Amino acid sequence: MAGAFTGLAAYALVVSNAVSYLSDNPATCVNCHVMGPQYATWFHSSHREHATCNDCHVPQDNIIKHYVFKAQDGLRHATIFTLNTTPDPIIMHEAGQRAVQANCQRCHDHTNQHVTSGKISYDQVQKGEGRLCWDCHRDVPHGTVRSTASVPHARIPIPQSPMPEWLRTITNR
């Protein structure tokens, strides 16, 4: 029983390409195919030259918080995608919104000195004391993403199938 469980766990790690999630490579985000439009719109934005997905969507204030957030968010995403309960359109949950707001402020601190709303925290916004950065900057960096139709000619790096050739032959895939 332990061997079967270990084998299934190892197979799940290989199929999910789990090791790739330790990196900050934006192509990792398209391991989940529903993230293709988000990747494509980021790829064609000015943020591509300066920020990866994790630079914006994961806390940057300390390394432990960074990887704990990635693990929790990754498990949440894996559950949503595996159970096919992906919301349409994809929206950030509260922890993600907190991280993005803090990271907008972190990266754009030099420009926020002239904008009072640039110093507003997520908690202040929840109390009605201001607005989130993307309330005004809606199209940064993803534009209007609703589906792959938002970016019909985008080149999205599709991960190779981890299915071995012998199994692909048997299943005709």
N, C-alpha and C positions, 0 to 999 in steps of 0.2 A: 504494500500500500504506500509506504514512504517513497519507494522507488518510482511508482507511477505518479505520485504527486510531484516529486522532484523533476521527473521527465516532462510533465505538463507545464510546470513552472518555467523550466528552461526553454521549452518550445514557445511559450507565450512571450518570454523575453526576446527571443530571436525574431519571432513574427512581428512583434510590436516595434522592433528596432530600438529597444529601450536605451541602449548605450548612447544613441544619438542625442537623447534629451539632456545629457550632461553638458553638451556644448551650447554655444550661443549662435550656431549657424541657423539663419532664417529658413533654410530649406527644410529643416527638421519640422517646422510647423505644418508643412504639407504632407507629413506622414499621415495626418488626418485629412483626407481628401476635401472635406468641406471647407478647409482653410485656404483653398486655392485662390479664391477672389481676394482675400485679405493679403496673401503673399503678393499677388500680381499688382494690386494697387500700391502696396508699400514699395515694391520693386521699381515702380514708375514715379515715385515721389522723391522730393528733395531729401527726405529723411534717410533714404537708402545710403547716401554717402556718409552719414554720420551716426546712424543708430540701427541696431538690430532689433528684432521683436522683443528680446529680453531686456534691452536697454530701456524700453518704454513700459513693458507689461509686467516686469518683475521688480520687486524692491531692490534698491541698490545701496541702502544705508549700512548693511553689514553682510558678510559672506554667509553666516548661518541662516539669517532671515531669508536671504536670497535663495538658498537651496531648499529650505523648508517650504517656502512659497512655491517653488518650481515643483516639488514633489506633491504637495497638496493639490495644486492646480492641475498638474499632469494626471493625477488619479481621478480628479473630478472630470477632466476632459475625456479620459479613457472610458470612464463609466458612461458619460453622456453619449459618446460616439458608438460604443459597443451596444448600448441599449436602444440606439437610434432615436434618442429623444432630443436631438439638436434643435434648439429654437431657431425659427426663421423669421426675421433676421437674427444672426448671432449677436448677442449683447453681452457686455461685461457684467460680471457680478460685482458686489460691493467691494470685495478685497481687490479685485482688478482695477476698479475705478479709483480706489485709494492709491494704488501703486502708480497708475498712469498720471494722476494729478500731481503726486509728489515728484515724479520723474520729469514731467513738463516743467515744473518749477525749478528742479535741479539743473536741467540743461539750459533753460532759458532765463536763468537768474539775472544775467546781465541786461536783458531787455525788459524784464519784469520790474526793474527799478522805476520805470516811467509809467507803469500800469498798476493801479491799486489792486485790481482783481487778480494779478499775478501772484499775490501773497496769500490768497484765500485757501484755506485747507478744505479737505473733503467734509470734515465735521461742521465747519462754518457754513458750507453750502447746504448741508442737511438742516441747519437751523434757519435757513433763509437769509443768510448774511452775505451772499455773493453767488458767483456762478463758477462752474467748472470750466477749465480752459477750452474744452471742446464744445461748450455751449455756443461759443462764438466761432471757434475754429473747427467747424464740423467736418470739413473736407480734408483735414490734416491728420495723418498722412494717407488715409485710406480712401479718400473721395467718397462717393456714394456707392456703397457696396450692398447689394441686395442678393446677388447670385452671380454665377459665372457669366451671365449675360451682361453684367456691368463691365466686364473686361473680356470681350469675345475673342480677341486675337492674342491674348497673353500667353507667354511661354512659362508654364509652371513646371518646376522640376518634380516629376512623378517618381516616387521611390520605386526601386526595383522590387519585384515580388520575392519574398524570402522562401517561396515554395520551391522545394527541390524539383529538378527536372523530371525525375522518375514519378513523382507524385502528380506533377502537372500533366504528364502523359496519361496517367491512369484516369485523372478527372477531366481530361480534354480541355484544359484551360490554357 
